[in-house]
Amino acid sequence: MFARNESTAPAHSTFADAVRQGVVVIATVVTIAFNGISQAIPLGGRTSADVSNQFTTYFTPANFAFSIWGVIYLLLWAFAIYQALPAQRTNAKAREIGWLYVFSCVLNCLWIALFQFEQIALSVLVIVLFLLTLIAIYLRLDTGHSKATSAEHWLLHLPFSVYLGWLSVATIADVSVLGVSQNWGDLFGIAAPTWAAIMLVVATLIGLIMAVTRRDVGFVLVLIWAFSAIVSKQSVTPVVATTALITAAVLLLVLAASLVFDRRRAHPLIPSEA
């Protein structure tokens, strides 16, 4: 119902296309710059890491996990440059996600500001909207189901697979921070470490769906990266560390099996004639 019939989409370049391309580039530059400045000259006097460490949760990963933002911003910059090329001005997928991406950039910056000023409840609302926006982008790209050139795979699909994977983890982490800041304690009689283990399982189920139905390597590897960092950070909490280790292993094995199956299906063995 929501799919667009690309055969009927206009193929000619318009002024609106050029504007969209330019705004996407500007939004990317502003977002990356804002993120860097907000940490170098901390908003509210503290970095995002400082606030996160203040409200440590059982879902909090080790600090090295956050280096993934460098990869994300590099991929987003590659996407911004790619979609800005004259040859991509009428690219149907770039057209469909362009303004949604700009909106996601606004939400990215807004979330950082709210989080660093310790407006945790508002930050959760924003990050959920942020996540929904990335899901909408992902569905419009139809990663893993739609045909794509090598360039589109690396410069359109992969950036948003990695972005969505990390934000899925970050959303759970932000909700966990809210719980600590509001002193939820053992919500519904379930201990906080158990809640973290449950959230790991939920995230794993999502990752398994992405691995099996879309063979989305980028999304699943980000989850494995995050879970590995949780193992490192939560090593003194066996139920969390063990769950994170097991779920990371399960994701890796299922992803590998899914890719092997997909390759064999695409290139079946042809028995030689007797």
N, C-alpha and C positions, 0 to 999 in steps of 0.2 A: 504493500500500500504506500510505503514511504519511499520506495525505490524510484529513481529518476530514469526516465527513458532517454538515454544519451543520444539515440538516433534522431530524436526530435529537438535536441538542445541546439541553440544557435552556435555556429562554428566561427562566426566572424568576430574579430576583436573590436572592443568598444572602449570608450573613454573610461567607463566604469571599471573595466578590467585593469586598466593601467593604474587607476586610483587604488583599487584593491591591492595590487601588487606592491605599490609604494607604501601603503599603510601597514601591510604585513611586515615589511622590512623595518619601518620605523618602530612598530610595536615590539619587534624582537630586540632591536637595539636598546630601547627604553627599558624593557623588562630585564635584560641582562645587566644593564648599567645600574638600575635601581637595586637589583639583588646584590650587586657588588658593593655599592655605596652603603646600603643599609647594614651591611656587616662590617665594613671598614669604619664607618662613622655610625655606630649603632643607633637605630631608632629607639627612643625610650631609655637610652643608656646601656642597653644590653643586646647582644646578638641573639639570633634564633637558638643557637646552641646553648647560650646561657639560660634562656627561658626553659628550654627543654630539660636541661640538667636540674633546674629548680623543681620541676614537676616530673621527676623520674618515675617511669612506669615499668611494668614487667614486659611491655612490648617495645620499649626503647632499644634501638640497635646501637652498636658501638659507633663511635664518631666517624670511623673510616667509611661507614656506609653512605654518609652524606656527600662523599666525593662524586657520587653518581650525578649530582647536579652539574658538574663539569661536563660530563658526557651528554646529558640532556641538552644543555645550552649549546654545545657544539653541534649536536644533531639539529636543533631548532634553527641555528644559524645557517646550516647547510640547506635546510628546507626553505628558509626565507630567500636565500640566494637563488635556489633552483626555481622556485615559483615565480621569481622576478625576471627570469630570462624571457626575452621576446618570444621565443619558441613555445613557452609555456603559458602565454597570455590567455589562450583559449582552452587550456587543459581543464576538462570538466571537473575532475576531482579537486583541483586547486581552487576552482570557482566555488565549489560547494562548501569547502571548509574554511575559506579565507576569513570571512567575518566572524565565524565562530572562534577561530584561532585568535583573532584580535581581542575578542571578549575574554578568552582564557588568559591572555596576557594581563588584562586589567585585573582579573580575579587573582592572578598570581601575586601581583604587587600589593593588592588590597589585603590578601591573606598575610603576607609578611608583615605589613604595618600593624595589623590587628594583633598578630601573635606576639610581636616584640613589645607592643604596648600592653600585653597581658589581657587583652580582651578575648579570652579563650572561647567563651560561648559564641561570640560573634564570628570568631575565626573558624569555628566548626561549621557554622552555617555557610560561610563563604567557601570553605574547602569542599563541602558537599556539592555546592553549585558548580565549583571548579571541576570536580570529578564528573558530574553529569555532563558538563560541556565537553570534556575530553571523550567521554563515552559517545556523545553525539558525533564528534569528529571521527572517531574510530569506526562507527557504524556507517557513516557516509563513505569512508574510504573502503569499507567492506574488506578489511585486511584478511588475507588467507582464503577468501572466496572469489574475489574479483580478479580479473586478469590485470597484470601490471608489467611494465617493462622493467629492466634491471634498475634503471635510474629511478623510476617511481617506487620500486621496492625499497631502495636504500635511502631515498631523499624525501619520499612522501609517507610511506607506510612505517618504516622502522622508527623514525623520530617519535611518532605518536604511540607506537607500541611500547617503547621504553618509557615515555612520559606517563602513559596511562598506568603502566605497571607500577612505577614508583609512587604515583599519586594514590593508587589503591592502598598501598602500604601506609603512606603518609596520612591518609584519612583515618585509618584505624588508629594510628599513633596519636593523632590530634584528639580523637574522641577519648582515648585513654588519658591524655593529659587533662582533658576536661573533668574526667572522673576524679583524678587526684586533686585538682584545684577545687572541686566542689565536695571533697571528702565523701565520695560515694562509698568507699570501703568495700566490704563484701556484699556487693549488689545482689539482691534476691537470695542471699545466703550462700552465694558462690564466692570462694576465695579469689582474690585478685590474680594470683598466678594461674589459677584454673581458667579464669576469663581470658588471660593472654593466650593460653594453650588453645582455647576454643576459637579465638580469633585467628590463630595460626591455621587451624584446620579449615575454617571458613575461607580464608585467603587461598589455601591450597586447593580447595574444591574449585574455586574460580580459575586458578592456574591450570588445573587439570582439564577443565572445559576448554580453555584457550589452547592447550597443547594438543588435545585430541581433535577438536573441531576445526581449528584454524592453523595448527602447526606454527603458532606464533612464538618463535624462538626469543625475540627481544623481550616480550612481556614476561615469559616464564623465567628467563635468566635474571631479570631484575628481581623477581620474587626470591629466587635462590640466593642472590647476592644479599638481599635484605635479611633473609632467614639466617644466613651464615653470620651476619653481623649481630643478630639477636643471640645466637649461640655464644658468641664471644662476650657480649655484654652481660648476659644473664646466666653465666656459667655456674654461679653459686645458687641458682634456683633450678634444681633438676627437672621439675615438670615442664618448665618453659624451654630450657636449653635442649632437653631430650626431644620434646615435640618439634622444636624448630629444626633440629638435626634430621629427624626422621622425615618430616614433611619436605625438607630441601632435597633429601635423597630420593623420595618418591617422585617429586616433580622432575628431577633430572632423568630418572629411569624412564618415566612415562613419556617425556619429551623425546628422548632418544629412540624409544620404541616406536613412537608415532611417526617420527621422521623416516626411520628405516622402512616401516610399513608403507608410507606414502611413496618412497622412492621405488620400492618393489612393485607397487601398483602402477606407477608411471612407466616403469621399465620392466615388464614381466619377462621372465625367462622363456625363451621360445625353444621348445624341444627340437632337437635335430631329427630329420626324417631317418627312418631305419633303412 
